[in-house]
């Protein structure tokens, strides 16, 4: 049996959208906690902001990789 095309399953798109959102949130929150930990132990307060921005960029990079993988699957 052949697999149905990915476009025929709306639940797949809902799962992808929620995975993208959760990925971004988790990366930002982890960046915040890591930055806050570093700020507490080093005494330099901008670590929190750097952690959040680092988490944001890590999340965006992960989202780009996830979308590229999905696009490769749809082109097969």
N, C-alpha and C positions, 0 to 999 in steps of 0.2 A: 504494500500500500504506500502511496506517496503522501508526503506530509502536506497538509493544507497550507496555502500561502499565508505568510505572516499578517498580511493586511486584512484577512478575514476574521481575526480574533481581536475584538476590542479590549478584552481583559489583559492581553499582552501589553497593549499601549498603556493601560491604567497601571500595570505593574512597573513598567519602565518609568513612567512619570513619578510614581511614588518612590522608586529606588533612587532616582536622580535627586529628588527633594531631600530624602533621608540622608543620602550621601553628603550633600552640601551641609546640612545641619550638623551631622556628626563631625565632619572635618572642622567646622568653625568652632564647635563646642570643645573639641579636643585641643585645638589651637589656643583657645582661651584658657583652659585649665593648665596647659603646659606653660603658657606665658605668665599666668598668675603664679605658678610654682616658681618659675625662674625669678620673677619680680620679688617674691618673698625672700628667696635665698640670696639674691645678689644685692637687693636694695635699690635696684634701678627700675623705676616704675613703668617706663615705656615697653617693657617686655610683654605686658598684657596686650597692648595694641599690636605689637609685632606678631604675637601668637595668633591673634584673631585674623590679621591679614595673611599670615602664613597658612592658616587653616582655610581661608577663603580661596587662596590661589591653589592650594592642594586639592580642594574640593572641585574647583573649576577644571583643573587638569584631569582629575579622575572622571568628571562628567564628559569631557571631550573624548577620552579614551573609551568610555562606555558607549557613547554615540557612534564612534568609529567602528567599534565591534558590532553594533547593531546594524549599521549600514552594510558592513561586509556580509552579515548573515542574510540580509534581504537581497543582495545582489547575486547570491548563489543560485 
